Amino acid sequence: MSTSVKVSIVGAGSAQFSLGLVKDLCLTESLSGSHVCFMDLSQERLAMVHRLAVRYADEMGTQLSFESTTDRSVALQDADFVINTAYVKGHDHEWAMRDIAAKHGYYYDGVQLGEYYQLQLILDIAQEMEETCPDAWLIQSANPVFNCCTLASRETSIKICGLCHGHNGYRKIAETIGINPDRVTWQAPGFNHNIWLTHFLYEGEDAYPLIDEWIETKAEEYWRAHVAHRTHDCQMSRAAVNQYRMYGLFPVGDTYRRVGAGPTVGCTVHRGEWWLHTDFETKRYWFGEPFGGPDTVKGRRWFDQQLQEHIAEMTAVANDPKARLAEVFGADRTSEQTVPIIDGLINDNQGQYEVNVPNRGTIEGIPDDVVVEVPAVVSKKGIQPIHVGALPPKLMLEALLPHWLDMERNLLAFETGDRSILLWNSLDSHQTKSYDQAMGVMEELMAMDGHEEMNGHFKWPSNW
Amino acid sequence: MSTSVKVSIVGAGSAQFSLGLVKDLCLTESLSGSHVCFMDLSQERLAMVHRLAVRYADEMGTQLSFESTTDRSVALQDADFVINTAYVKGHDHEWAMRDIAAKHGYYYDGVQLGEYYQLQLILDIAQEMEETCPDAWLIQSANPVFNCCTLASRETSIKICGLCHGHNGYRKIAETIGINPDRVTWQAPGFNHNIWLTHFLYEGEDAYPLIDEWIETKAEEYWRAHVAHRTHDCQMSRAAVNQYRMYGLFPVGDTYRRVGAGPTVGCTVHRGEWWLHTDFETKRYWFGEPFGGPDTVKGRRWFDQQLQEHIAEMTAVANDPKARLAEVFGADRTSEQTVPIIDGLINDNQGQYEVNVPNRGTIEGIPDDVVVEVPAVVSKKGIQPIHVGALPPKLMLEALLPHWLDMERNLLAFETGDRSILLWNSLDSHQTKSYDQAMGVMEELMAMDGHEEMNGHFKWPSNW
């Protein structure tokens, strides 16, 4: 069975994401003949991605077709899948926000998304899809997945699925403690960036005792000797073990990056385990050398530099007519779930994936309309979450429910435009030391160039 | 109709509480012939209270009878009402805890209850009542009412009602803005020490605009000139107005004293609006001169001194056979709800009161088994909460649900004996600046004289 679909990528200027998707499509026979629409506001990045995609597909001898546009309505027209990977405000703006926050006494390690703009974008896309392609799936890869997917699934009738790759951290756990990841059965439910290993079986036997043994006999040595070659290499850090001790289950992937509110809804900070994130020295201790995790100044600089190098490399490849793209990009599938899920939904090639969809009873004690990250069976019947049931009470009360409230406050602020909620969020940051500091940083972030729309949206309540 | 009942007071050594109750009983004809049992561990205080009660009842010419005991089982035997007003650890112990916390860098303004001991006491009483007097009501006046009542109503089949007087703050609001409190209709639901004015009508018209007008035209002058003559005189403070602006509803009574977890479950700190409670100077600004509210060192010293003076005065009165107690204590009913509620339950003298009982749908979005503070109709049919429905989302997400999670964590820690939850609570305090600080203060508080039982109860989980 083979079916062709139209897949549109919003924010397609990210070469890594777009070409990974093209590669997976090329390697999926059953989606042969599909059409990919790249949409981005940057003409230049778009042109590069388009050329690379065409050449790669050509080299691989596939029947994919491509188009590029800066007009979202063109991308959404007749789309079967809309993939949103756009980061509206971008990395330079993030640095400017970080500088302002630092001036007000914040150590801003946090993932600083322009959350207001991210929320507005997914809502715009989903609402436009209701008019243009009401039966299409919206696949959300851009952060914050938890907040964005919950908002859009509440506010529109569009089918939404958030995707992330953090859950693959279970493989790193297995590798580090010396077992074959391919023989592991696992489950890690929760919210995006807040997932916990409820099941970890090696050849059918509980492998948690092997984690405990590793912690007892090998962890100290690992922490002393380990040097990360990428910023996200924290799966077996002291931080992860601290979380495991605290909550009783091992965290998976970016669970240490759980964010709450910062000085504005445009700016989020580490909320989970604030004590792991107070300053660079502390982060190096908990997350390891040399970066102290991805969310330090050093880690972010390195990340930005890698990004620039990657763009330069892609540009060079695009400009070199002799380059063999199959060599540059390889010819193996990525570990991304997007294309296999599309294949499952369209061609009934059933599989199990880790998805972000409305809870509807999957995890006990979480409202039905909150998007959870859970295992699901994907087939032509749709995305059907596998029932998880109750999680340990300590985990619920310390890690999941506070994060749920953070999300709800951010969405309430966004939906009502009530500035006092932003102030409350700013005060709620563990880094805030006084009322005036919270007010000061919030107002200065609001007054930044590029925040005009957000600043206008949020008003003080009438009794202020 | 007149019915005699047995009312037992646990922690009856508090002369103010016990004699207030005796006075109200004396003035309630329909409870004539009732029997009051005073129970306390302090023989001396018990003897004084007993003598004063007998003489007062005698002067008033009532048929009440009295007994005293240090044996709780005697008090519970055949009781119709058990009133728990005991503060297990007492004020001296509280100062010792405060000193330790201060040494670790905490400004400990919080109401420092030995919460573990308070929880253990209500559970012991309620479980003993299941054996001894299963149909009796347990009336909880001792703090923390929210946590204690939720625990005991979940764990036992005893009918429980928590009572507080904070809701009378609506009268202070009315008086201050210049309207007659007797012509006000009001409603202030929530959790104990976390209640909010949903309705405030003066002669049938919404009186919130009068509050707004007072804030706009008179508040600054009031804050400049006002000097509190008692520590709790904060109903119209800057703090209350800040809360009103933040949440959209005016706080009532001790709502600024909303507490969460501190360095141990034996020690609670201000959680709601931490920014109002950072240090003495800040508290004087927000809560007014000279005390900065009840929970400052100055305020607590004054409170303790008043308590000592009151005991000395009562002792002098008790030792003076010529003293006319009706003159000392007056012959008007107090504003306490206990005796009117007993009268309603026993004699069907129906009334509306502010009670703390399991939610069971009264406030939307709060689990059924969480004790809420709500208006209720009290009659022979029982204590029947009046349906409140939905509260504003902002209030739920910022003031009520975080407090709910605090309570649940404290109860989970108590019930499981999991020391890691105490550490999490300690880390969650906004005053905590590092992991080591949280651990240090917790362990030193645990190791205090008098905390042996608690220290033994809380153990690290097996994977620690």
HADDOCK unambig.tbl for C-alpha pairs under 7 A between the chains (distance, minus, plus):
assign (segid A and resid 245 and name CA) (segid B and resid 463 and name CA) 6.01 0.50 0.50
assign (segid A and resid 245 and name CA) (segid B and resid 464 and name CA) 5.25 0.50 0.50
assign (segid A and resid 246 and name CA) (segid B and resid 420 and name CA) 5.95 0.50 0.50
assign (segid A and resid 275 and name CA) (segid B and resid 434 and name CA) 5.78 0.50 0.50
assign (segid A and resid 275 and name CA) (segid B and resid 435 and name CA) 5.84 0.50 0.50
assign (segid A and resid 397 and name CA) (segid B and resid 405 and name CA) 6.29 0.50 0.50
assign (segid A and resid 397 and name CA) (segid B and resid 409 and name CA) 6.35 0.50 0.50
assign (segid A and resid 405 and name CA) (segid B and resid 397 and name CA) 6.31 0.50 0.50
assign (segid A and resid 409 and name CA) (segid B and resid 397 and name CA) 6.35 0.50 0.50
assign (segid A and resid 420 and name CA) (segid B and resid 246 and name CA) 5.91 0.50 0.50
assign (segid A and resid 430 and name CA) (segid B and resid 430 and name CA) 6.08 0.50 0.50
assign (segid A and resid 434 and name CA) (segid B and resid 275 and name CA) 5.80 0.50 0.50
assign (segid A and resid 435 and name CA) (segid B and resid 275 and name CA) 5.85 0.50 0.50
assign (segid A and resid 463 and name CA) (segid B and resid 245 and name CA) 6.02 0.50 0.50
assign (segid A and resid 464 and name CA) (segid B and resid 245 and name CA) 5.27 0.50 0.50
